[in-house]
Amino acid sequence: MTRNTRENPAPTTPDTVPQGCYWFTDPDGTLCLATGCMARIQDPDAQCLCDKLAARLDRLTKKLRDLKEQQKYADVWWQALSSVVRAHPDGQSILTTTRNLTGR
């Protein structure tokens, strides 16, 4: 079960306050929400947006950049391999056999 939700509030002490929005149980047993984003201030049941969207965008942008770089590297190897096979005297036979073996 995920922590920091209404169903599973975060155990907190002054030294362990979570970042952003979090649910906690008051010493008198009252369930409370400490809001850190405008979305939750307006609606306690809304999805918490505490700096998560910007951080997620940064991570995904980096991942996309890394994947593009990997694809570029793979494309260079694919082009090199393809040109060697095409230049080979039995190139067409190699391609036909490969397609038959891979089912493509």
JOGI-V831404 format. One record per backbone hydrogen bond with DSSP energy under -0.5 kcal/mol. CO is the residue of the C=O (numbers start at 0). NH is the residue of the N-H. Records with the same first field share a line. If there is no record, write none. Layout:
CO: NH / NH
//
This chain:
7: 3 / 4
9: 11
12: 15
21: 33
22: 9
23: 25 / 31
25: 28
29: 25
31: 23
32: 34
33: 21
36: 40
37: 41
38: 42
42: 45
48: 50
50: 54
51: 55
52: 56
53: 57
54: 58
55: 59
56: 60
57: 61
58: 62
59: 63
60: 64
61: 65
62: 66
63: 67
64: 68
65: 69
66: 70
67: 71
68: 72
69: 73
70: 74
71: 75
72: 76
73: 77
74: 78
75: 79
76: 80
77: 81
78: 82
79: 83
80: 84
81: 85
82: 86
83: 87
84: 87
87: 90
89: 93
90: 94
91: 95
92: 96
93: 97
94: 98
95: 99
96: 100
97: 101
98: 102 / 103
//
